[in-house]
Amino acid sequence: MPHFKYGYQGIDENTARAQLYNVDVSWKQLTAVCHAIVGMDAEVATVYLEKVKNMEMAVRFVKHCKYMGHRRELGGARGRYPQKAAGYVLQVLKNAVANAGSKGILSPVVIHASATYQSKYPRMQSKGRRSRGDYETSRIEMVVGEMAIVQEEKVKEEKKEVAKVIAKKEIKTEKMIEKKAEKVEAEGKKAEKKEDKK
């Protein structure tokens, strides 16, 4: 059986992982479902996915939603009910929770969940006018861990955002200093020209 490397790099003893490949679902729908459960407690995510399967709750789509309808339960945001995708993500979540239980993680939280495009198989129509309809598959990966790890990651992300803001401010201040220096030089040159004319 093939084995794929995980995109998440923070795997250690306090985390558990699971993956599923060759999934016959659009990776766009799987990505939206995975994005919705990141940061949730495993039990809460399980209930959420069960409701999506039963069309009791919609999933918000941020990308690939040009002609998608707006949902009242999402506060007017665009979304739909990807039942098949929710079922596969729920399957991966249960596997990850089982692996976490074997490691002694009592209350796992979804740290990372993502879906990617895996492969494409060419397929021709069996009869009638010959037309090609390729068979595409996706891959799901999920990592669960303790709440402390999630908090550490949030702190790291906040530090990165703060560093970006500081870098932007420093660039702005440098540009302002350069502009002021150019103005001072221009004024000095003008004053020299006036003195030369006199």
Summary of the structure (lengths in Angstrom):
residues: 198
radius of gyration: 26.5
end to end distance: 90.0
largest distance: 96.3
contacts: 551
relative contact order: 0.18
helix: 49%
strand: 21%
